[in-house]
Amino acid sequence: MLRYSLRRLLIGVGMLLALSVLIFAMLRLTPGDPIDAYIDPNIPMSSSDLAELRATLGLDQPLPVQYLGWLRQAVTGNLGYSIKRPDQPVLGLVLSRVGPTVLLMGSAIAIAIVAGIATGIVGAVRRNSVADLSLSVFAVTGISSPPFLSALVGLYLFSVYFNWMPSGGMLTPGQEFSVADLLHHLILPATLLAVAQTALIMRYMRASMLEVLNQDYVRTARAKGVFEFWVITKHALRNALLPVITLIGSTIGLAIGGAIFIESVFNWPGMGLLMVDAVEGRDYPVIMGSTLMIGACVIAVNLLTDLAYAVVDPRIKVG
């Protein structure tokens, strides 16, 4: 297990390094000059001043030299300073937004796992019933609906029309912190973020469970008179979960993409909202730092998914 974990960890580090190269190159190839983000349009600057500023920021160097200089600083934890917030280091700014995003995504993924697995089992056990058909319609709708559409529809219905949930923010302004208030603000964006993941997990769980229920050992258990609940939970569920575990890890990226829209619509103070503000303000250091942080989280989750798959499936050799 240790060798397997180290091997997967090295692969993750290589992926993170490749991601940093890709993001750095894409930011430098975007239209416009990066120096424009550092200039106040109300303050005139001469050509010599611009050249001096460019040399100070290292933007007069070739791209490989610029990247290696950034990488040397990044390895030590120095991701630079925000352009729009010059007094705030990028690492501290990004870390301050990780907590709200983890809370939102963790809640959404937990909802998706529980609801997706449960509804997938129901759909497989009650195949072609009214419940199965209704869940299939939900799955198709959930998969087909883009996150920004689900966020806007949910915001209008539950916050504007019915006025059941807050329309934005993480806490009520001017009110003392309470878990109840936090949950009141969390439940709607987390549920909307979980819609697509729930639909995907449900579809995979239903298909996997249907395949397992037709296996000989399941029919043998039923022929021996084993109670149906134990046939499903003890004999069929573990094997049916194997492809679903892999899917759960791969949906983290989908959850991150959806979180960007959800946080923007609900003004949730997380990584997604920070990235949107950074893109709008051309804050390159923040874009780079937040993208790397998100990439590191995705790679870490995929590593945990691989380890969980190896634990659940004894056929995988982890030595």
Beta strands, then each sheet from edge to edge (+ up, - down):
end
